[in-house]
Amino acid sequence: MKYFLFCILFLVSFNSIYGQQFGGHPPSQKWKQINTDTARIIFPILLDSQARRVASIIHSLARQKPLNPGYRQHKIDIVLQHQTTVANGYAGLGPFRSEFYLTPSASSFELGSIPWADQLAVHEYRHVQQFNHFRNGLTQLMFYLFGEEGLAVGMHAAVPGWFYEGDAVYSETLLSEQGRGRLPLFINAYKSLWLADKNYSWMKLRNGSLKDYIPSHYHLGYLLVAYGREKYGNDFWENVTRDASAYKGLFYPFQQAVKRHTGVRYKKFIRNALDTYKKDITGSRVLTTIGNKMETNIGAVSPLNNKVVTHYQFPYIIGKDSLVYLKTGYRQRPAFFIRTGNHEKLLRYRDIGQDENFGYRNGKIVYTAYNPDIRWGWKDYSEIRLLDVISGEQKNITRQTKYFWPDISEDGSRIVAIHLPADGENALHILDTKSSGLLYSFKHPGVILFTDPKFLSDDEIVAGARYKDGSMNLVRINFVKNTLENLTPITFSVVGNPSIKNQNVYFTASYSGNDDLYSVDLDSRKVFKITSEALGKYHVNATDSLLYFSGFTTEGYQLQKLPVRPGGWKEFDFTASIPGKTMLSINVHDPLNHFLNEVNDQHFEVQPYSRSARLLNFHSWRPYYEDPLFSFSIFGENVLNTLQTELYYQYNQNDKDHSVGFNTVYGGLFPYLSAGMQFTFNRLIQEGNNMRQFHQLDSRIGFNIPLNVTSGRSYKFFNAGSNFVLRNEFNTGFSKGMEANDFSYFSHFINWNQQVPQVRQHIFPRLGYALTAQYRHAITNISGYQAFTNGFVYLPGFLRVHHLVLSGGFQQRDTLRQLFSNRLAYSRGYIETYFSRMWRTSANYHFPIVYPDKGIASILYFQRVRGNVFFDITKVYSRDKTLNVNNRSAGVELFFDTKWWNEYPLTFGLRYSRLLDEDLAMPGRNPNQWEIILPLSIIPK
C-alpha cells in the first residue's frame, strides 16, 4: 500500500506543517461572518469588502463542474487574519479550515501582482476542492475510522505532496492573468538546473537537499500537473487522483493510476515530462548556457562559490570601488557585507525580518525588522531600522508599525515606505528620519498596492503600481502636488526593483517572458531593453558607468555588473511583448481561463460571529499505545483556535484497570487556562499484607503565560505557569472501611529560550541558550517535594556548520517519600537511577559528515549523516548527602537525517558509550555499550 500502513502509525495531520497560532487574538477582537452553504468566511470588523470578494470567488468556483461524479461539497470555514505581516495561507484538516494571511507580499516577481485576497481564494480553495474530491474509497473509510486526521493520512498516503501545490499553482495560472505559472522567477527554477547541466535524480528532486539548490514541490508539481493536462487532457488528473485516493491498486495507488490513464509506467511519465521541458529550454536559440555573455557583456563581481548555495542581493555602490549588499545562504544568516575588490567584510547581522529588501544612501542603510506582539501570536509588526555604515550604530525609526520596502533620501532626512495597516488600505508614507513623524501620505483609488518605492527627489518617488485586474507599471509620484504619472505602459508583466540615475530609471520587468533589465527615460518615457539572458536579473543599482545587480543561478543570487551604454540599447517594442508567458500553453478555450476577471462581487448577509461559537469542535479520533497504556482519544479544536480538547479512554495492561478522562486548554485570555480529569475504575493494589480496592479521581487545573519577546537578531521566548493536582480515592467493596490516600500538590515551572536564527545546514543554533526550572511540592496529607533545573548553551564550533552544545542539570527530592518521578537525564550508557540529589553536565560536539542525497526505492532518502562526540558526568548523592559517586561516560553518536516515502522527516542513529565508572544499577556491567537512537515519539499523541 505504498506507505499507507506506515502513515497510519504516524497519523500526522495535514495542517500540522503550518504555523497556526493557538490563542492568537486578544479577547477584544470582534468577529463577523458570511455564512452560506458553501463556506463560512470569518473576518474582523472593517474587512467586509474583502470578505465579500473572497465569498464571491469561492461561490463562483463551487458552481463549476464537479471534479468527479461522486463529488460532494463539504462546507469550509475560512478565517481572514489581518494583523500579521506574513504573506501566506493554508487549507488543512483536523480541523477542516483555511486561514488567509491578508498582508500581501511586496515582491511581485515571486508571487505576482493580482490582488492578494483573490490569489489566496483561488489557491487555497483549490486545496479544499482536492480534499473533497479525495473523499472516496479507502480514504473515506479512513475518515470513518479516525476522523479528519485519518482522512489526511489516507490522502497523503495516496497522493504525493507535489500534486497538491502543483495543482493549486496551475489553478492560479489558469484562472487569472498571472499566477506563479506565468512568472519567470518561478519558471526559471528548473530552467536554471538544466542550463547548468545539473541532472539530479528523481528522489533528490522530490526530497530536496541540504547542500544543493533544489526547487520546491510547488515548482515540481506545477511542471508535472501542466504536462499531464496538456498531454492527456483536462480531466487527466481528476481521473488519476480519484483512482489513487480510492486505492484502486492497494500498493502504490498513485503510480498505478498514472499507468492506468497514460499507458506508461510512472517513472517514464516523470521522465517524459521533465525531458519535454528540458528539451524546450536547452534547444532554444537564446537560452544556451548560464554565463554566456550574449550581447550584454555581463561580468561577475566576485568568484562563483560552487560549494554552498549563497545569495548576494540588493547591491549598492559605496564610494568608488566598494559595494554593500545582503548576504544569505545555506550556511549564512542574513547579514550586511561590504566588498572592496575581492575582500569581503561583515558589517552587521541584520535584525530578524520578513522583508529582505533594504535601501542605502550616503552611509545609511534603511530596512524593516520583525517585531511580534508579546502575547498575541496573530499580531506582529514590521518596523523601520536605520543603520549607520560608518559607526555601526542602529536606530529604531518606528515601533509597532507595518512598513515595507523602505528607501532613504539623498540627505538622509526622509524615509519612504509602503504602509500596510490591518484595515488593508495601503499607502505610501514619507517619514522624518529624526522625529519619525509622518510628513506625507499618498493613496490612489485605482492602485491596490504600491511596491519598490525609490526617491527621485525629497518630494518625488518612483514606485511600482498594482491594479485590481493584476496589471502593473512604474509610476512617478509627487507628494506635494499629490499627483501620479505613468512612466511605463500598464501591462500584465511584473515590474519592480527601480534604481534612478541621471534621469533614467533602471528596473526589472518580464515584458519579454523573462525578468530582464530595462531603463526608462524620465523625460521621453521611452523604454529600452538592456539584457536578454537565460535567467533573471534583479535589484539593479546604477552608477554613472556601471549597473550592479543580482543574477539568479543554481548557486544562489550572484553579484554581476554591466557597463552603462545607453547608445547601444534598443528601444523596446511593447507590441512584441509576451506578458504572462507560461512554460506550457494554457488552454484558451478552457471555460475557466481568466476566471477572476469575470467574477462579480455578490451581496452576502454579514452577521456577528461569537468567539464562543462551536468551542467543542471534535474532528478526529484515534488509538494510541505506549507500553503499558492503551488509549483511544477524541480530539477537538474550534475554528478560531482558542480551545483544544481531548476526551479519552485508557486501559493499563499491568494494573488491568480502566480509565476515562479529558484534557482541555483555553487560549483566549492572556494566560492559557488548562484543566484535566481522569477517573480510574476499581484499582486494586497491595498495601502491606492487605489488598485495597478503590476508584481514583485525578484532577488538575492550571495556567501558564507564554510570551514572545523576540527582538533584534534573536528569538526570545518565555513561559511560566503553575498547576494544582488533586487525587481523591474512593474505597469500594471490601475496602470501604480502609483509609484513603487523598493528597494534592502544586507544580510550578518557568522556561526561557533565546537563540539566533538557524539556516539550512545548521544542526543547532550558532548561538543560544535555554533554561528550565520546575518545583513540585505536596500540600495536603503527604509531604514531599522535587526541585529541578536544566539548561543548554549553544556555541559555534570550529567550522560554520559545527556546534558545541553544553548542558547541565540539577535535581533534588525529599528523602522520605519518592512522590514525583525522575526528570533528570542520566549519563549516556548507564541504567538510569533516581537519587535524592543529582547533578549532570554534558559536552557535545556535533558536525556533519556527508550529505548523501541518495534514496532507496522511493522509500528511504538520506539527506545528511552527522556525528557527535560527547562526554557526560552525573554526580549522585547518598540520602544524608555525605557520600557522592560519579558516573562518567564518553562516546560517539552517528545520526541519519532521513525522509520516508518522500514525505516524513525522521532522524535515527547509533550510539557507542564507554562507561568510565561502575554502573550503580548493575555492578560489573560491560563498559562498552551500544544503543540504537530513535525519536522520542514516532507516533505523536
N, C-alpha and C positions, 0 to 999 in steps of 0.2 A: 504493500500500500504506500509506496514511496516512503515518506517519513510519518505516516499517519499515526501509527501506534506510538512512535516517539513523541509526537506532538501532544497526544492525549496525556502523556506523563507531564509534559511542560504546562499545558493548559494556559498558555500565555495569551492574555487579552490583546486584541489588535491595537487598541489605542494606548497600550502601556508605553509605547515608544515616544509618545508625545508629552510635552512639558505642561501637563494640566496643573492647575493651581487649586489646591484644596483650601477652602475658606478664603478666597482671594479678594472678596469685596467687603467693604465696611457695612454695618447694619443700616447706615443712612442711604445706601444706594437703592433707588426706586426703579422698578422694572415695569415694562409694558409688554404686550404680546399681540401678535396677529395669529389667530388660531383658526386653521382650516382643516379639511380632511386630509390634506397632503403634508402640511408642515406646520409646526408652531414656531414662529420667529419670536424670540425673547430678546428684548433690547432695552437699553436705558432711555430715560427721557431725553428729548431733543434730537433723537435719531429716527423719527417717524418716517422721513422720506427715504432714508437708506433701507429701513426695514421693508417698506412697501416695494422698493425696487427689487430687493432680494426675493420677496414673496412672489412678485410678478414673474421673475425669471424662472424660479423653481416651478411655479404652476404651469408656465408655458412649456417647460421641459417635460413635466409629468404628463402632459397631454399628447406627447409624441408617441410614435409606435412603440409598444412594449418590446423589451429585449427578448422575450421568449413567450410561447403560447401560454405557459402556466404562470406568467409574471403576476405577482401580487404586490400592490403598492402598500408599503409599510410607512406609517407616519414618522417623520423625523423631527426631533427638537433641535433648533439651531439657536445658539446664543451669540449675540453680537458683542464682542469685547472691544471697548472704545478707549481704555485708559492705558493700554500697553503700547510701547514704542516698537515692539517686534512685529514685523510684517509676516504673517503666517496664517495657517488654518489647518483644520483636520476634521475628518469624519471617522467615528470609531464605534466599537461595540463594547458593551459592558461598562456603562450603559450605552444604548443606541442614541447618539447625539453628535452634533457637529458644532464647532466653535470657529467663528471668523474673527481674526485679529485685524481690526479695521484700519490701523495706521498703514498707509501704503509705503512700498519701497520706493525710494527716490532714484534708484538705479534702473533706468529704462532699458538698458542693454541686457539685464539679467532676467527681468520679469515682464517687460513690455510696457505699453502706455495706455492700455484700456483701463477704464475705471476699476479700481481695486476690488470694490464690493462685487462688481459684475464678474470679475475673474474668479474670485473665491466662490461665488454662487455656481458658476459653470463647472469649476474643477471639483469642488467638494461634493456637489450634488451628483456628479458622475460616480463618486465613490458610493453614495447612497444607492444609486441605481445598481451598482455592482453588487452590493450587499443583498439587495432584494432579488436580483437575478440569480444569485448563487444559492438561494434557499430552496434546494431541491435534493431529492435522493438522500444519500448518506449524510450530506451536510445538514439537511433539515433534521435528520434523525439526531445529529449531534446537538442541535438546539433543544430538542425534546429531552435529551439525556442530561445536558449540562447548562442549558440556558445560552445567553449571548456569548459567554466565553467559549462554550463548546462550539457555537456557530463560527466564531472567529478561528478556532483551531481547525475546524473542518474546511473552511475556505482556504486558509493559508497552507494547509497540507495538500490541497488540490491545485491551487492556482498560484504561480510564483509571484513574488513581490514586484518584479519589474512590470508585470502586466497592469497592476492597479494604477501605478503612477503613469506609465506609458499611455494607457487608455485615457486617463484624465487629461494629460497634456495634449493628446490628439483631439480630445473634445474642445479644449481651449482653442486649438488651431482651426478646427472646422467651424466652430460656432461664432468666431469673432474675426475681425480684420487682422488680428495678430495671434496671440497665443505663443507659447515658447517654441512651437514647431516652426514659426516664421522668423525667429530671432537668430541672427548669425552667431552670436556668442554661444547659444545653446547648441546649434548645429555643428559648430566648429570643434566641439569636444572630441567627437570620434574622428573628425577630419584631421585633427592635429596628430592623433596616433598614427593614422595610416600614412600621412605625409612624412612622418618621421620613421616609417618602416618598423613600427612597434606592433608586432602581430602577437598579442597576448592570447593565452589560452581562454577558452570559454569560462572555466571556473574562476579565473582571475578577473575577467570582466564582470562576472556575477557577484563576486565576493569582495572585490576591492583589494587595495594594497596599502601597507603602511610605508612603503618606500617609493612607489611609482605613482604617477598621476593616472587614475582610472576614473572615467566619467561615471556619474551616479546612475542608479537604477531608473531615474527619470529619463536620462538620455538614452540608455539602452532600451528601455521599454518603449519609448516613442518610435525609435527606428524599427523595432520588430512589429509593433502594432501597425504602423503606417505601411510597412511592407506587406503584412498579411492582408490588410484591407485592399491594397492596390492589386496584389497578385491574385487573390482568391475571392474578392467581393466584399461588400459592406457587411454582410451577415456572417462572415467567416469567424470572427472572434466570439460573436454571440453563440454560435453553434459549438465552438471549441470549449468555451468556459461553461456552457450549460452541461455538456457531457462530462467535463472534468469535475465540476462541483457535485454532480450526481454520482461520481465514482464509477462511471462506465469503463471498467478496466480498473480493478481494485489497486493494482500496483502501478505506480507512475501514471495516474489518470490523465494529467495534462499532456504528457508526451504521447500517450496513446490517442488522445483526442486530436492532437495535431496530425498524427499519422493518418487517422481515420478520415480527416477532412482535406488532406493535401495529397495523400498517396505517397509521401516521403517520410523517412524517419525524422525524428525531432532534431537530431544533430545536423542532418543535412538541411533541414529547414532553416536552422540558425545560420549555418554556413552560407547558404544561398542568399539569405537576407543581408548579411554583413558583406559578402562578396559583391553584391549588387551595388551597395553604396560605395564601397571601396573602389570598384571599377569606375564608377561615375566620377569620383573625386580625382583619382590618380590619372585618369585619362583626359581630364580637362586641360585645355591649352595653357591657361594661366596658373593653374594650381599644380605646380610640378613638385617642388620640394621646399621645405621650410628653409628660409635663409637665402633663397635666390634673390638677387638684388633688383631684378626686373628693371623698370625704368626709374626707380626712385633713389638708388644709392643709399639705402638704409645701412647704417653701421651700428655695431654693438658698443655700448658704453663700457661694459665690463665683460670679462670672460664668462662663458656659459658654465654654470655649475650643474654638471650632469650626474652628480652623486645623490643629491637630495632635492626634492621639489622646493623651490624658493621663489617667492613673489617680490618683485620690486615695483612699487606703484606710486603714482602721483609725484613725479619728479619736478622739482623747482630749481632753477639756477640760483646759486648764491655767489655773488662776486663775479669773478672772471672765469673760473675753471672748477667750481665745486657745485655739487648737487645735494639737495636734501630730499629724502623720499621715505616712504613707509616700507619696511621690510617685514614680511611674514613668511611662514613656511612650515614644513612638516617637523622641523626642529627649532623653529624660530618663533618666539612670542612676538606679537606686533610691537614694533619699535621704530622710532625715527633714527635714521642714519644720515651721515654726511660723507660723501665720497669726493675725494680730490685725487684725480688720476686713478691709480689702482689701489689707493689706500682708502679703507672704509673705517669710519669711526662711529661708535654708538653715541647718539645724542641723549635719548631717553626712551625707556619703555613707555608706551602710551597708556593712558587710563583705559579701563575696560569700556568697550563701546559697541554699539550695533552698526554704526556708520563709519566705514574706514576712511572716507574722504577727508582731506584737510586742505586748508588754504594757507598761502605763505606770501608775505611781502616784507622786505626790509628788516629781516631779522626776527620776525614774529610769525609763529605758527598758530593757527586757529583751527580747532576741531571740536567734536562733540563727544561726550562721555556718558556712559550709562549710570543711572542712579536709581535704585529701586526704592519703593516705599518700605519703611522699616517693618511693616506687618502685612500689608495687603498685597498679595502676590500679583494681582491683575493690574496694579498701578505702578508704573515706573516712569522715569524721566530721561530726557536726552538734553544734557546741559552743555553749555559752551565753555571751553577751556582756551586760555591764551598762554602760549609757551614762548619764552624769550630764548632764542637760539644761542645768544652770546652768554648769558648768565645761567641758563638752565632753569630759571625760576618759572613757575606756573601759577596762573591766576584763574580763579573761577569767575567767569563773566555773568553767568546766570545760574539760578538754583531752582529746582523743581519746575522746569520748563520742558517744552517739547520742540527743540530746534534741530534742524538737519542741514547738512551740506553748507557750512558757513564759509565765508570769504572775508578777507580783511582789506581795507582801503590802503592806498599807497602810503599815506602818512600814519597809518595805524590807529586813527582816531575813530573809525567806524567799522562795524561788522554787519554784513548782510547774511541772512539765513532764512530757510524755509520754516515757517511756523505751522505746526500741525496739531492743533488743540484737540481735546476729546470730542468736541462737537462736530469735527470733520470739516470745518470751514478754514481751509488753508489760506495763508497769506505770506507775502514777503515782508520781512521786518528789517529795518536798519536800526542798529543799536549803537549807543555811545559806549566806546570802549572803557572809559574811565568810570562813568556813573552806572553803566549797564542799563540806562534808561532807553525807552523806545523813542526814536526820532521820527520814523516814518513807517507806515504800514500801507501795503498795496494789495488790492484784490481786483480781479477782473471777472465779470459774470460769465464769460464764455470759457474760462480756463478752470479746469478741475484740479490741476496741480502744477505748480512751478517746480523746476528742477535745476540743479547745477548753476546757481547764481554766481556771477563774477562781476566785480566792479569795473565799470568803464570810466567813471569819474566818481567824485564824492556823492553825487546825487543820481547817477545813472548806473544801470547794470545791464548785463546781457544774461539771459537765462533760457532754459528750455521751457516750453509750454505744452501741456497735455490738454486735449479737448475731450468732450463727452463721448465722441464716437471712436476714440482711440488714436486719432491723428495727432501729429506733433509738429513743432517748428521751433526755431530760435527767435526770440523777441528781444527788443530793446525797450527798457522801462525807465521813464523819468519820474522820480518820486516827487519832485517839486511841482511839475506840471501835471502829475497824475495821468500820464499817457503811456500807451503801449503801441509799439510799431513792430511789424513783422520784418525780420531780417532774412528769413528763408521761406520758401513756399510751404504751405501746410500739406503734409503727406502722411501716409501710414508707415513711413520709415522712422525708426527711432533715431533721435539726435541728442547730443549732450557733450559733456566734458569741454566746454569752451575755454579758450585762452586768448587774450587780447594783446595785440602788439602792432603798433604803427598803423592804426586804422584798419587792421584786419582782425577778424575773429576766426581762429583756428578751432576746429571741432571734429568730433567723430559722428558719422552717420551711416546708416545702412541703405543708402539710396541705390546702390548697385548690387544689393544682395549680400554684401559683406560689410563689416564695420571698418570703413576706411577713413582716412583723414581728409578733411576738406577745409577750405577757407572761404569767407565771405567778406567782401569789401563793404565797409560801413557806409560809404557814400553811394556807390553804384548798385549795391545789393547783388552784385554778380558773385556766383558761387563757383569755385574752382576745385577740381579733384586733385589731391596730392599723391595718394598712394593707391596701388592696385595690387594688394598682396593676398596670399592664400588665407591668412588668418588676421584677426582684428588688431587694430591699434587704438589705444585708449590713453586717457589722462595726458593729453598733449600740453606742453608748456613751451611757449615761444620766446626766443631771444631775437636780436637783430639778424643773426646769421644762421642759427640752428633751431630746429624743432626737436625737443626731447619728449619721449613718450614711452609707454609700456606696451610691448608686443606680446601677444598670447602665444605660448608654446607649451609643449608637453613637460617642460622642466619648470613651468611657472611663468608668470609675467616677467619679461626681461626688459631692462632699460635699453632703449635704442635711440638713435639720433638721425637726423636728416637735414641736409643743407636747405636753407630758405632760398628758393629760386622762383619767385613769382612769374618771371617771364617764361619759364618752362612748364607752367601748369596750364592745363586746358580748361576752359570754361565748361562747366557741367551742363549737359542737356537733360532737363528733367523729363522731357517726353520719352527718354530712353531708360528712365529709372525703373527698377523692378522691386518696389517695396513689398515686404512680406513674402519673399521667395521662400519656398519650402524645399527640403531635400527631395521629397516626393510630391507629386502633384496632388492637390486636394480636389475631389470630385465636385466640379462646379454645379453639377446637376443634382447633388445631394440636397434634399429639401431643407436640411439644417444648415447649409452653407451660409455664413454671415447671419446666423440666427439672432444674435444680440441686437443688430440694427433694427430688427422687426418687432422686438418686444416692447409693447406699450405698457406703461405703468398702470396697474389696475387699482381700483378702490377696494381696500380691505378695512374692516372694522378693527379699530385699535381698542384694546381693553387693558385694564391693570393686570399685572402678574404678581402674585404674592410670593415673597421669599419662602414661605412655608408650604407652597404648593407641592404636592406629591413628594413629601420628605421621605416616605418609605417607598422607595422605588427599587424593588427587588428585580434583579436582572440575570443572575447566574446562580448555579448550584453545582456542587461537585464534592466528590470524596477526597480524602487525604489520609495518608498513612505515614506515621513516624513512630517506629517501634518504641513503646508497646501500644500506642494510641491509634485507633481508627476513628475518623470523624467524617461527618457529612455536613456541609455548611451551605447556607443560602446567603448570598451577598446582595447588598443594596447600596445605591448611591443616587442622590437626587440630581436633577439636571444642572442646577447651579453649583453642585459640588460643595455643599456645606454640611451634609450629613452622610456619614458612611456607617453601615450597619451590617451585622453578621448574626444570624441565628444558626445554632449548630446542635448536633447530637454527637456524643463521643462514647466510645467503648474502650475500656482499659483491659488489654489481654491478660496482664499479670494479675490484677486485682479482681477481674471478672465483674466489674461494675459498670453501670450505665449513667451517663450524664446528659443534661440538656443545658443550654445557656445562650447568652447573647453578649455581643460587644458592640459598642457604638461610640462615635466621636463626632462632636459638633464643632464646626469651624467658623460659624457665622458671627461670633463675638471676638473681642480682642484676644482673650485666651481661648485655646481649644478646651472644650469640656468633654470628658470621657467617662464612660461607665461600663460596667460589665457584671455579669452574674452567672454562676454555674451551680446547678443543683444536681448532686450525685445521689443516686438511689441505693439504699441498702449496702453500704460499705461494711465490710467485715474485716476486723483487724484483731491481732492478739496483743493484749496488754498484760504483761507478766504471765501468769498461768491462766488468765481468763480471756475469753473471746468477747468482743463487743461489736454489736450491730447498730448502725445508725445511718440517717440521712445527713448529708453535708451540704451546706449552702455557703458558697464563697461569693462575696460581693465586693465591688470596688467602685470608687468614684475618684476622679482626679482632674487636674488641669495642667496645662503647660502653655508656655508663651514662646512661640517660635519667632525669632526676629532675624531679618535680613539686613545687615548693616554694611553691605558691600559698598565700597567706595574706592576711588583711586585705582591702583593697579592690582588689587587683591580682592578675592571674595571673602566675606566675613559673615559667619552665621552663629547665632546664639540661641540656645533653647534651655529653659529651666521649668521645672514643674514639681508637683507633689501628687501622690496617690494615697488614698486611705483604703486599706483592705481589711475586711471583717470576715471571720469564719464562725459560722454557727453550726453546731452539731445537735441532731435530734435523735436521741436513742430510741430504738424500736424493738418490738418483740421482747425477747428475754433480757434485753439490756436496758429496759426503761428505768430501772432503779439506779443505774450506774451514773457516775459523774461524767458530764460532757466537757470536752476540751475547747470551749469557746475562747477565741482570742482575736486581737486586732493589731495592726501595725501600720506605720507610715513609711513611705518610700519617697525620698527627695532626690532630685538629680539636677545637674547643671552641665551643659555642654558648650564648648566654644571651639570653632574651627576657623582658621584663616589660611588661605593659600593663594598663590598666583595662578593664573590660567594655565592649563595644560594644552599642548599641541599634539598632533597626531602620533608622533613617535615617543612621547613621554610616557613612561610607565607610571610614574607618580609626579606630583608637582615638584618643580625645581626648588621651590621654597614654600614652606608652610609648616603649620603645627596644628595639633588637635588635642584638646584636653577634655576629660570626662571625670566627674565626681558624683558619687552616689552614697547616700546614707539611709539605711533601713533600720527601724527600731520598733520593737513591740511596745504597746502602750496599755494593754489590759491583760490580767491573769498570768501571762507568761512574760518573763523578761528575756531580753536578747537584743543584739544589735549586729550590724555589719557596716563597716566603712570601707569604701573602695575608691581608688583614684587610678587613672590611666592616662597616658599621654604619648603622642607621636611627634617627632620632628623630622621634616623632610628637607634634605640638603642636596646640593648638586654634587655629582661625582666628578671623576677626572675628565670624562668626556661629556658632550652635551646631552647624551641620552643615557647616562649613568646616574644612579641615585643612591645616596646614602640615607638610610632610614633608621633612626634611633627611636627606641621606645622604652618606656618604664612604667611600672605599676606597683601599687601598694594595696594590701587588703588586711583588715583586722576584724575579728569577730569575737563575740562573747565566748568565754572558755567553758561555761557551764552547759550551754544548750546550742546545738547546731541547728538554729531555726531557719537560716537562709542559705541558699545554695551558693556554691563557689562561682565567682565571676572572673578570677584572675587566671590568665593563660599561663601554663607551666612551660618550663624549658622543653624545647622540642626533643623528641625521642624518649622521654621519660613517661611512665604511667602517672597520670595526674593524681595528686594527693591534696588534701584540704586541711591546712593547719590554721591555728588561731591567728597567727601573724605571718605574712608572706610578702617578700619583695621580689620583683623581677625586672631585669634590664636586658635589652637586646640590641644588637647592632646588625644591620643587614646592608649588603651592597648588591643592588640589582643592576643588571646590564643585559642588553640584547646580544644574542649570539648570531642569529641569522634570520632573514626574512624569506622563508621558502617560497611563498606564493604558489604552493602546489596543492593539488587536491586528489582525492581518490574517488572515482566513480560517482561524482556529484553527491557524495555522502559526507565526506570529511575534508575540510580545507584548512591548511596550516598557514596562518598569517605571520606568526612570529614564534621563534624559540628563544627563550631568555633564561638567564641563570641568576642565582642569588647565593652569596656566601654569607653565612650567619654565625653569630656567637651569642648564646643565651646564658644567663645566670639567674637562678632562682634561689633565694635565701629563705629558709623556713625556720620557725622558732618553736621551742617546746612550750607547753601550756604556761609555765611560770616565767617564760621569756629569758631563762638563764642560759639555755643552750641554743645554738643555731647550727644549721648544716647548709652547705652549698650544694646545689645540683646544677652543674655546668654542662653545656653541650656545644659542639661546633659541627658545622656541616655545610652541605651544599644542596641546592634545590634546582631542579630543571622544570621549567614551565612551558606549556604549549598553549598559545593563544589560537583558538580554532573557531571555525564555523561549521555547524552541522546542517546538512541538507540545504546549504546556500542561504540559510536564514538565521540560525540561532547561535549567537556567540557563546562560547564555553571555554573556560580555562581549566586545565588539569595539569598535574605534574607528578614528579617523583622526588622523594627526599631521602638523603642519607644523613644520619645523625651519629656523631661519635660521642658517647656518654663519657664525660671526664670524671664523674663521681659515681658512687654506689647509688643504684635506684632504690629509694626508700620503700617503695611499694613492693619491690621484688628483688631482694638482695641476691647477688650473683648473676643477675641478668646480663646477657651478651651486650657489650658496649657498642657493638655495631648494629644500628637499627635502620631498616629500610621501610619507607611508607609510600603509599600512593596518595596524592593530594587531590581531593575532589572539591568542587564548590560547596559552600556551607549548605546550600539547599538547591538541588537541581529542580525539585518540584516546588514552586512558590506556593506559600499558603496565603 
